[in-house]
Amino acid sequence: MPAKQAQVRTANASRYITRLCKHFAHKVESSWDEQQGVTDFPFGRCVMQAGEVQLELHCSAEDDALLERVCWVVADHLERFSVAVEKGEGLTVEWQAA
């Protein structure tokens, strides 16, 4: 199963997990606590892990096209939330092969 991962530097990892998962939960299955979140999209999955200085993202899907969709959705939302919610923190997600 194709997968990508990213480590995004932020001191607000736990807060982002909560915001992302709460947002995604309006449409898809999503569960979370302060340290980890899991969202199951119809086209793939994203697992989020909070560290002290970073947010770790791990996305997987059945094929490369679906994986790109999962990664795009997660990165797009995280980047927009980081500007709108966290007073312009302006995060950028750079994916790497897992």
PyMOL commands that set and color helices and strands:
alter all, ss='L'
color gray80, all
select helices_A, chain A and resi 13-24+64-84
alter helices_A, ss='H'
color red, helices_A
select strands_A, chain A and resi 3-9+29-32+36-41+44-50+54-60+96-97
alter strands_A, ss='S'
color yellow, strands_A
deselect
rebuild
show_as cartoon
